[in-house]
Amino acid sequence: MQIYTYPPFLSRISSTSRLTYPRNAPYILGVRSIAYALAAGNTAILKASEFSPRCAWAIADCFRLGGLPAGVLNTIAHFTSSAAAITEALIADSRVQKINFTGSTVVGRIIAETAGRHLKPVLLELGGKAPVIVCEDADLEVAATECAKGAFMHCGQVCMSTEKILVHKDVAAAFEERYREKVVDMFTKQGVLINRAAVDRNMRLVRDAVGKGAEVLTGTVEQDHQLPGTHMSPIVVKGVTEAMELYNTESFGPTVSIIEVETEEEAVRIANDTPYGLTSAVFTEDLRRGLRLAKCIESGAVHINGMTLHDETMLPHGGVKCSGYGRFGSGGLEEWVRSKTVTFKN
């Protein structure tokens, strides 16, 4: 008896996967969403983000110019008002047999529920609220640099962006000073968010926190000091508590919280006190401590002495809890094949 692995869905190239990418990294995430499915022998429909529809066309055209046969990779773009109806129609179609979605947890839950009604598997990478633990023995220069990059690269518009920094009280003051310097030095210009609604959401979260006792270390909640339109400066907030919306809500913008902790147990509790679990980081000079904490943190990845915004194609990438399920990266091909048992009796 032999067990063979085939491209999924009875090894038929006519089988179709429905793949959706987000607008914050449309080329990287768009290509990632289709590459493994196509390599495994499937056809695919790439549904464009309403905010960057031409990127889907450009990706498909690159594959066409590279010789991909007509009909293997297909694209669809639509207005925001049509999103729900088109998503429902694609998932319900019998020719679509697996769905891949990268985006918000709110939309991911809707897609998973819809796919569940049709008994179709889903690969999801959703939102995050990436925590960082800075231990008392950490190299504060390294920690401050990596936390600044992790929080404010791409204006925080990445699901892996650092959102909560949990610092041991013995080094909190020194870390805050270095962190403030790094943020000011590395991110001197106001960044640009996808739209005005994203700016308003971040400002609302910060104002709510300040109104409940938090302190702004860097940046301002005064709108007059922000450039008009979709520009926004980095904001670092100290003293965030569970009573504040910023504690649990993904900002998806240039906003980060600093919270003092006294023990490893408290740091792990706060790190895990979130519905998300995509990525995280630990800063310590003791590798054994780093590995011990990594084992306790509920996330798809833990980076010791590195920023949370870390994704390598040779490593499995994905989340737990409300950050989704399934893996890209080194496990990407396995998502698009399934085993089939074939026996032969002679």
Secondary structure, DSSP 8 states (H G I E B T S, - for coil): -EEEEESHHHH-TT-EEEEE--SSSHHHHHHHHHHHHHHTT-EEEEE--TT-HHHHHHHHHHHHHTT--TTTEEEE---GGGHHHHHHHHHHSTTEEEEEEES-HHHHHHHHHHHHHTT--EEEE----EEEEE-TTS-HHHHHHHHHHHHHGGGG-STT-EEEEEEETTTHHHHHHHHHHHHHHH--S-EE-SSHHHHHHHHHHHHHHHHTT-EEEES-S-GGGS-STTEE--EEEES--TTSGGGTS---SSEEEEEEESSHHHHHHHHH-SS--S-EEEE-S-HHHHHHHHHHS-SS-EEETS-S----TTS-B--SGGGEES-BGGGTGGGG-EEEEE----
